Amino acid sequence: MDNLNKFYNIRLKIQRLIKFLIPKFIKRKINKKFFSYYFLFTDYQKLPHFNYVNNNNFDKQKILIENFDKNQQQNSFMTCPYLHQLLLMKYNTNENFSFLDIGGESIDFFLQLKKNFKNVNYYVYNLEKINYDFIKLKLSFKYQNLNIISKIDEIFNNKFDFVNFGSCIQYFDNYETILKTLQKIVIRFFLVAQLYLKVKKKITINI
């Protein structure tokens, strides 16, 4: 597992260099040839408990806040780059709605969301360490309408207008059950971004 994490970190650093130093048309060719996959074959029969490399921390989140204060826009990576535009098409800027971000890990997404929609109630669920950083941010900066969900079961006790599943379904052993249960609590929209799964059977989502 350590070797896999090292490989992932090296690969991430190379991609970041490509992003900033190489022209777009060359970058697309490199990514297509060398980075067309995101997961490796293993002998695991089930997902290990620690299956995601967390590169974020509280200090990095504060840097995202500082950058947002300077240019008033989200600067972190998004699994769905057009998500804010999509939301602006679906909701009025003064509309009151609840947004659940499963896998959310960047505070400036919340800041951009609040900038676009003053009355949005934002809920985030992620790893314990990331959740803890969000709690510290909420207390330190006195953010309103920032709600941190610490346990997956807490999600199913609520109703949400919009659920964003940002490139993280593959980290859940019981993803089929989670998807089917989410159908019951999503009022309007359900978005799955960057899904990389080998699905054994078809799952129909009717929202």
KAVEN-V205129 format. One record per residue. N is the residue number from 1. SS is DSSP state (2 for helix, 1 for strand, 0 for the rest). Layout:
BEGIN
n | ss
N | SS
N | SS
END
This chain:
BEGIN
n | ss
1 | 0
2 | 2
3 | 2
4 | 2
5 | 2
6 | 2
7 | 2
8 | 2
9 | 2
10 | 2
11 | 2
12 | 2
13 | 2
14 | 2
15 | 2
16 | 2
17 | 2
18 | 2
19 | 2
20 | 2
21 | 2
22 | 0
23 | 0
24 | 2
25 | 2
26 | 2
27 | 2
28 | 2
29 | 2
30 | 2
31 | 2
32 | 2
33 | 2
34 | 2
35 | 0
36 | 0
37 | 0
38 | 0
39 | 0
40 | 0
41 | 0
42 | 0
43 | 0
44 | 0
45 | 0
46 | 0
47 | 0
48 | 0
49 | 0
50 | 0
51 | 0
52 | 0
53 | 0
54 | 0
55 | 0
56 | 0
57 | 0
58 | 2
59 | 2
60 | 2
61 | 2
62 | 2
63 | 2
64 | 2
65 | 2
66 | 2
67 | 2
68 | 2
69 | 2
70 | 2
71 | 2
72 | 0
73 | 0
74 | 0
75 | 0
76 | 0
77 | 0
78 | 0
79 | 0
80 | 0
81 | 0
82 | 0
83 | 2
84 | 2
85 | 2
86 | 2
87 | 2
88 | 2
89 | 2
90 | 2
91 | 0
92 | 0
93 | 0
94 | 0
95 | 0
96 | 0
97 | 1
98 | 1
99 | 1
100 | 1
101 | 1
102 | 1
103 | 0
104 | 0
105 | 0
106 | 0
107 | 2
108 | 2
109 | 2
110 | 2
111 | 2
112 | 2
113 | 2
114 | 2
115 | 2
116 | 2
117 | 0
118 | 0
119 | 0
120 | 1
121 | 1
122 | 1
123 | 1
124 | 1
125 | 1
126 | 0
127 | 0
128 | 2
129 | 2
130 | 2
131 | 2
132 | 2
133 | 2
134 | 2
135 | 2
136 | 2
137 | 2
138 | 2
139 | 2
140 | 2
141 | 2
142 | 0
143 | 0
144 | 0
145 | 0
146 | 1
147 | 1
148 | 1
149 | 1
150 | 0
151 | 0
152 | 2
153 | 2
154 | 2
155 | 2
156 | 0
157 | 0
158 | 0
159 | 0
160 | 1
161 | 1
162 | 1
163 | 1
164 | 1
165 | 1
166 | 1
167 | 0
168 | 0
169 | 2
170 | 2
171 | 2
172 | 0
173 | 0
174 | 0
175 | 2
176 | 2
177 | 2
178 | 2
179 | 2
180 | 2
181 | 2
182 | 2
183 | 2
184 | 2
185 | 2
186 | 1
187 | 1
188 | 1
189 | 1
190 | 1
191 | 1
192 | 1
193 | 1
194 | 0
195 | 0
196 | 0
197 | 0
198 | 0
199 | 0
200 | 0
201 | 0
202 | 0
203 | 0
204 | 0
205 | 0
206 | 0
207 | 0
END
